[in-house]
Amino acid sequence: MRQSVSDEINNYVYPYSGVEIGNPKSPEWIADQLRQMRSALVNPYWTTVGNDRCVIVADDGRNYCLAYSSKLDEYFLLLRKNGSLIDINVYGDAVGCFMAR
């Protein structure tokens, strides 16, 4: 799983079509986010969030973790608060979720 996420980072292309509202993120910001994500990768481990099991694949060391749900076949963002991991309803691809921090 770690290799899969690493491959997603290496192959990431910022999705910008020009019809979005607002300005696109700068190439420097995107590159910095990808560097941060590479450094946040962890050896995947199982945990429970709510009533569901998931795999933690990244931890930014600043209260956010990236998890994968095999039940949903999707990545999602977790917030660490008071020692607990809380699903904050950010779902999608690994890189997009991580950048939503």
Residue pairs with C-beta under 8 A, 6 or more apart in sequence:
1 44
1 55
1 57
1 68
2 41
2 42
2 43
2 44
2 57
5 41
5 57
5 58
5 66
5 94
6 38
6 41
8 93
8 94
8 95
9 34
9 37
9 38
9 94
9 95
12 30
12 34
12 95
14 24
14 25
14 27
14 30
16 24
30 99
33 95
33 98
33 99
34 95
36 60
36 98
37 58
37 66
37 94
37 95
37 98
37 99
40 58
40 59
40 60
40 61
40 66
40 98
41 57
41 58
42 56
42 57
42 58
42 59
44 55
44 56
44 57
44 68
45 55
45 56
46 53
46 54
46 55
46 56
47 53
47 54
47 55
47 56
47 67
47 85
48 54
49 67
49 78
49 85
49 86
49 87
50 87
52 69
52 71
53 70
53 71
54 67
54 68
54 69
54 70
54 76
55 67
55 68
55 70
56 65
56 66
56 67
56 78
57 66
57 67
57 68
57 75
57 94
58 65
58 66
58 94
58 98
59 65
59 66
60 98
60 101
62 101
63 79
63 80
63 81
64 77
64 78
64 79
64 80
64 98
64 101
65 77
65 78
65 80
65 85
66 75
66 76
66 77
66 78
66 94
66 97
66 98
67 75
67 76
67 77
67 78
67 85
68 74
68 75
68 76
68 94
69 75
69 76
72 91
74 91
74 92
75 91
75 92
75 93
75 94
75 97
76 87
76 89
76 90
76 91
76 92
76 97
77 88
77 90
77 91
77 97
77 98
77 100
77 101
78 85
78 86
78 87
78 88
79 85
79 86
79 88
80 86
90 97
90 100
91 97
